[in-house]
Amino acid sequence: MEVLTCLPLLGLVIQGEVRLVAYRLRSLECWSYWQRNRGHNSVLMQLQKLYPIFNIGVNGLSSAFNLELKYRVIMLTREL
């Protein structure tokens, strides 16, 4: 059906999304390797095996906001 409608194969779309989410979770350090080659971990392990660039560590910096005012506004009034 996908070929007739010129859409990408649903299985490939789902597989791509799963890989993207697995890499995003790993990048955010929300991924744990409890059982290496089972379940969801097998997706990330397969991704690292197919594309060695994913074996490189992630250099993620956490955001920090400094909301301290560095200036002061003085409103001058002119009296007539």
Secondary structure, DSSP 8 states (H G I E B T S, - for coil): -TTTTT---HHHHHHHHHHHHHHHHHHTT----SSTTSTHHHHHHHHHHH-GGGGS------------------------
